[in-house]
Amino acid sequence: MMGKDKERWMELCERAASEQDPKQMLKLVAEIIRLLDAKEKRLKKTRAPKKTRV
């Protein structure tokens, strides 16, 4: 699933770079942001330091 997301946001970036319709470009950018936010959340979960009790 993560590989698919990476491919998807990169594909959307390529499409947005050449998009001429401003409304369509906004849709593409919104989807890119959504995918990157989801990726950031996944990364934060995997990198979060484990709390230890003393």
C-alpha atoms as one frame of an Amber mdcrd trajectory, in Angstrom:
protein
   0.000   0.000   0.000   2.725   2.489   0.844   4.439   1.908  -2.489   1.173
   2.621  -4.265   0.764   5.891  -2.354   4.265   6.981  -3.288   3.671   6.252
  -6.926   0.310   7.990  -6.791   1.540  11.268  -5.279   4.477  11.388  -7.656
   2.165  10.747 -10.613  -0.126  13.516  -9.413   2.826  15.921  -9.130   3.752
  15.217 -12.728   0.178  15.810 -13.842  -0.123  19.016 -11.791   3.095  20.379
 -13.321   1.534  20.367 -16.774  -2.122  20.992 -15.875  -3.599  24.065 -17.588
  -7.008  24.124 -15.874  -6.708  25.906 -12.492  -9.643  24.008 -10.983  -8.189
  20.651 -11.989  -4.779  21.700 -10.689  -6.307  22.536  -7.295  -7.926  19.102
  -7.186  -4.594  17.459  -7.969  -2.757  19.519  -5.351  -5.398  18.732  -2.725
  -4.980  15.011  -3.393  -1.176  15.324  -3.243  -1.454  17.061   0.122  -3.826
  14.382   1.431  -1.479  11.582   0.384   1.594  13.299   1.828  -0.202  14.048
   5.112  -1.138  10.379   5.398   2.474   9.399   4.718   3.739  11.838   7.337
   1.354  10.386   9.938   2.536   6.846   9.134   6.169   7.901   9.468   5.562
   9.670  12.776   3.957   6.511  14.181   6.922   4.359  13.191   9.496   6.864
  14.437   7.817   7.756  17.736  10.106   6.928  20.661   8.698   4.305  22.969
   7.994   5.570  26.466   9.565   3.551  29.246   8.552   3.572  32.862  11.182
   3.991  35.516
